[in-house]
């Protein structure tokens, strides 16, 4: 059908949806379990500020910092005669550096006593370092064996300083293993 001059054609409206009653409830997706505990589907990383150190038979206290949780292998190079494209890399011995614990100086002297007890005979002990999550529960633990103190460092005393007096204890050990919590 042709539309002539002066003729008006009304626009065609889309069809109205028919009302079929209330829409059924659709349950929203469950929130993803987040956290630091084992089994959470989306684990959050843990801050490095909360940890505890346990040494068998020594009341060790709390520390401001802990370093030395490192393990590496020695790499041995073997140059094969006639093979000029590369050098063979072989795994050697596993190395664990000393654990270094630092804290503010208090009246507690168990660390220094342990060091002095090792003057005549090395008193090797077991120990562990536990990383604590925001919920107060352990997240990961590193257990070490054959530990003994090799160095204690006292505070730098300076009348013009406002820094806190600190003590540092360095502990040698045979090695550590991550331990399930």
MILUM-725086 format. One record per residue (C-alpha): residue number from 0; residue in one letter; z, x, y. Coordinates in Angstrom, 3 decimals, padded with zeros to 6 digits. Last residue first. Layout:
# residues N
> i / aa / zz / xx / yy
> NUM / a / Z / X / Y $
...
//
This chain:
# residues 181
> i / aa / zz / xx / yy
> 180 / x / 060.189 / 049.323 / -027.398 $
> 179 / x / 057.663 / 051.454 / -029.228 $
> 178 / x / 058.048 / 055.204 / -028.906 $
> 177 / x / 055.706 / 057.640 / -027.206 $
> 176 / x / 056.225 / 061.068 / -028.711 $
> 175 / x / 057.725 / 064.181 / -027.222 $
> 174 / x / 057.632 / 067.880 / -027.904 $
> 173 / x / 059.841 / 070.758 / -028.945 $
> 172 / x / 061.922 / 070.660 / -025.771 $
> 171 / x / 062.761 / 072.640 / -022.647 $
> 170 / x / 064.812 / 070.858 / -019.977 $
> 169 / x / 064.786 / 071.632 / -016.256 $
> 168 / x / 067.675 / 070.244 / -014.239 $
> 167 / x / 067.480 / 069.715 / -010.492 $
> 166 / x / 070.325 / 069.029 / -008.082 $
> 165 / x / 069.988 / 067.419 / -004.688 $
> 164 / x / 071.904 / 067.351 / -001.420 $
> 163 / x / 070.462 / 064.606 / 000.788 $
> 162 / x / 068.207 / 065.533 / 003.689 $
> 161 / x / 069.607 / 065.398 / 007.239 $
> 160 / x / 069.205 / 069.132 / 007.803 $
> 159 / x / 070.768 / 071.163 / 010.632 $
> 158 / x / 073.774 / 072.281 / 008.560 $
> 157 / x / 071.538 / 073.579 / 005.770 $
> 156 / x / 072.583 / 073.779 / 002.125 $
> 155 / x / 069.698 / 073.848 / -000.336 $
> 154 / x / 071.086 / 071.947 / -003.308 $
> 153 / x / 071.622 / 073.268 / -006.820 $
> 152 / x / 069.022 / 074.288 / -009.359 $
> 151 / x / 069.693 / 074.145 / -013.085 $
> 150 / x / 067.338 / 075.860 / -015.512 $
> 149 / x / 066.799 / 076.084 / -019.260 $
> 148 / x / 068.613 / 072.985 / -020.499 $
> 147 / x / 068.113 / 072.168 / -024.175 $
> 146 / x / 065.964 / 069.641 / -025.970 $
> 145 / x / 065.142 / 069.864 / -029.681 $
> 144 / x / 063.568 / 066.420 / -029.719 $
> 143 / x / 061.846 / 064.146 / -027.237 $
> 142 / x / 061.425 / 060.379 / -027.119 $
> 141 / x / 059.135 / 058.794 / -024.546 $
> 140 / x / 059.841 / 055.118 / -023.944 $
> 139 / x / 057.646 / 052.358 / -022.531 $
> 138 / x / 058.288 / 048.978 / -020.927 $
> 137 / x / 062.083 / 048.791 / -021.074 $
> 136 / x / 063.583 / 045.591 / -019.728 $
> 135 / x / 065.025 / 045.088 / -016.239 $
> 134 / x / 062.548 / 042.321 / -015.327 $
> 133 / x / 060.825 / 044.630 / -012.838 $
> 132 / x / 059.980 / 047.033 / -015.674 $
> 131 / x / 062.017 / 050.053 / -016.786 $
> 130 / x / 060.387 / 053.296 / -017.963 $
> 129 / x / 062.549 / 054.916 / -020.635 $
> 128 / x / 063.027 / 058.665 / -021.001 $
> 127 / x / 064.468 / 059.800 / -024.300 $
> 126 / x / 066.709 / 062.438 / -025.752 $
> 125 / x / 067.556 / 064.543 / -028.748 $
> 124 / x / 069.803 / 067.574 / -028.432 $
> 123 / x / 069.731 / 071.348 / -028.848 $
> 122 / x / 072.947 / 073.234 / -028.079 $
> 121 / x / 071.779 / 076.818 / -027.711 $
> 120 / x / 074.671 / 079.130 / -028.484 $
> 119 / x / 076.678 / 081.358 / -026.128 $
> 118 / x / 075.272 / 080.241 / -022.768 $
> 117 / x / 074.251 / 076.783 / -024.049 $
> 116 / x / 077.619 / 075.270 / -023.118 $
> 115 / x / 076.943 / 076.383 / -019.530 $
> 114 / x / 073.768 / 074.264 / -019.351 $
> 113 / x / 075.561 / 071.249 / -020.840 $
> 112 / x / 078.370 / 071.719 / -018.302 $
> 111 / x / 075.831 / 071.800 / -015.446 $
> 110 / x / 074.280 / 068.545 / -016.613 $
> 109 / x / 077.647 / 066.869 / -017.207 $
> 108 / x / 078.822 / 067.635 / -013.655 $
> 107 / x / 079.138 / 064.187 / -012.109 $
> 106 / x / 080.779 / 064.468 / -008.653 $
> 105 / x / 077.424 / 063.713 / -007.029 $
> 104 / x / 074.277 / 065.653 / -006.083 $
> 103 / x / 071.231 / 063.460 / -005.557 $
> 102 / x / 068.776 / 063.558 / -008.392 $
> 101 / x / 066.010 / 065.620 / -009.967 $
> 100 / x / 064.884 / 065.869 / -013.587 $
> 99 / x / 062.221 / 068.334 / -014.743 $
> 98 / x / 060.901 / 068.058 / -018.312 $
> 97 / x / 059.451 / 071.354 / -019.520 $
> 96 / x / 055.772 / 071.534 / -020.382 $
> 95 / x / 054.496 / 070.300 / -023.754 $
> 94 / x / 051.724 / 072.241 / -025.471 $
> 93 / x / 049.720 / 071.348 / -028.596 $
> 92 / x / 048.189 / 074.350 / -030.354 $
> 91 / x / 044.469 / 074.905 / -030.672 $
> 90 / x / 041.510 / 072.567 / -030.751 $
> 89 / x / 038.159 / 074.271 / -031.080 $
> 88 / x / 035.384 / 074.475 / -028.507 $
> 87 / x / 032.136 / 075.991 / -029.831 $
> 86 / x / 030.089 / 077.709 / -027.129 $
> 85 / x / 026.698 / 076.303 / -026.247 $
> 84 / x / 022.949 / 076.900 / -026.237 $
> 83 / x / 023.064 / 080.588 / -027.216 $
> 82 / x / 023.743 / 080.192 / -030.917 $
> 81 / x / 022.594 / 083.438 / -032.567 $
> 80 / x / 026.155 / 084.689 / -033.031 $
> 79 / x / 028.702 / 081.919 / -032.603 $
> 78 / x / 030.926 / 082.140 / -029.558 $
> 77 / x / 034.234 / 080.484 / -030.377 $
> 76 / x / 036.312 / 079.135 / -027.498 $
> 75 / x / 039.859 / 078.008 / -028.235 $
> 74 / x / 041.229 / 075.058 / -026.294 $
> 73 / x / 044.993 / 074.795 / -026.046 $
> 72 / x / 045.973 / 071.179 / -026.400 $
> 71 / x / 047.724 / 069.097 / -023.783 $
> 70 / x / 050.832 / 066.993 / -023.326 $
> 69 / x / 052.421 / 065.871 / -020.107 $
> 68 / x / 055.571 / 063.971 / -019.263 $
> 67 / x / 056.815 / 066.906 / -017.202 $
> 66 / x / 058.214 / 065.092 / -014.196 $
> 65 / x / 061.252 / 062.937 / -013.478 $
> 64 / x / 062.444 / 061.807 / -010.082 $
> 63 / x / 065.423 / 060.153 / -008.381 $
> 62 / x / 067.669 / 060.379 / -011.411 $
> 61 / x / 070.405 / 058.295 / -013.018 $
> 60 / x / 073.316 / 059.450 / -015.179 $
> 59 / x / 073.353 / 062.018 / -018.002 $
> 58 / x / 076.426 / 061.226 / -020.035 $
> 57 / x / 075.644 / 063.800 / -022.725 $
> 56 / x / 076.083 / 063.203 / -026.487 $
> 55 / x / 072.460 / 062.370 / -027.180 $
> 54 / x / 070.449 / 062.597 / -023.959 $
> 53 / x / 069.311 / 059.380 / -022.277 $
> 52 / x / 067.170 / 059.270 / -019.149 $
> 51 / x / 066.549 / 056.041 / -017.293 $
> 50 / x / 063.588 / 054.796 / -015.334 $
> 49 / x / 062.796 / 052.697 / -012.299 $
> 48 / x / 060.514 / 054.068 / -009.584 $
> 47 / x / 057.287 / 054.529 / -011.508 $
> 46 / x / 056.061 / 051.015 / -010.769 $
> 45 / x / 054.677 / 049.186 / -013.762 $
> 44 / x / 051.061 / 048.163 / -014.138 $
> 43 / x / 050.536 / 044.454 / -014.759 $
> 42 / x / 049.453 / 043.369 / -018.199 $
> 41 / x / 046.896 / 040.557 / -018.400 $
> 40 / x / 047.381 / 038.946 / -021.801 $
> 39 / x / 051.116 / 039.621 / -021.916 $
> 38 / x / 052.066 / 040.663 / -025.441 $
> 37 / x / 054.405 / 043.524 / -024.558 $
> 36 / x / 056.247 / 042.841 / -021.338 $
> 35 / x / 054.907 / 044.041 / -017.990 $
> 34 / x / 053.723 / 040.732 / -016.687 $
> 33 / x / 050.892 / 038.302 / -016.523 $
> 32 / x / 050.198 / 035.374 / -018.826 $
> 31 / x / 046.967 / 033.837 / -017.598 $
> 30 / x / 047.569 / 030.390 / -016.179 $
> 29 / x / 046.604 / 027.570 / -018.490 $
> 28 / x / 043.340 / 025.905 / -017.557 $
> 27 / x / 043.761 / 022.653 / -015.662 $
> 26 / x / 044.253 / 019.536 / -017.785 $
> 25 / x / 041.541 / 016.992 / -017.124 $
> 24 / x / 042.936 / 013.562 / -016.474 $
> 23 / x / 040.378 / 010.787 / -017.208 $
> 22 / x / 038.603 / 009.298 / -014.217 $
> 21 / x / 039.856 / 005.925 / -013.106 $
> 20 / x / 037.599 / 002.945 / -013.704 $
> 19 / x / 033.864 / 002.775 / -014.344 $
> 18 / x / 032.604 / 002.134 / -010.850 $
> 17 / x / 028.812 / 002.160 / -010.763 $
> 16 / x / 027.211 / 004.888 / -008.787 $
> 15 / x / 025.262 / 003.549 / -005.882 $
> 14 / x / 021.521 / 004.073 / -006.085 $
> 13 / x / 020.038 / 006.372 / -003.500 $
> 12 / x / 018.953 / 004.599 / -000.347 $
> 11 / x / 015.236 / 003.985 / 000.230 $
> 10 / x / 014.314 / 004.426 / 003.840 $
> 9 / x / 013.150 / 001.281 / 005.589 $
> 8 / x / 009.435 / 001.150 / 006.390 $
> 7 / x / 008.484 / -000.015 / 009.838 $
> 6 / x / 004.981 / -001.158 / 010.789 $
> 5 / x / 003.804 / -000.434 / 014.298 $
> 4 / x / 000.611 / 001.227 / 013.154 $
> 3 / x / -000.318 / 000.448 / 009.567 $
> 2 / x / 001.328 / 001.353 / 006.328 $
> 1 / x / -000.964 / 001.421 / 003.323 $
> 0 / x / 000.000 / 000.000 / 000.000 $
//
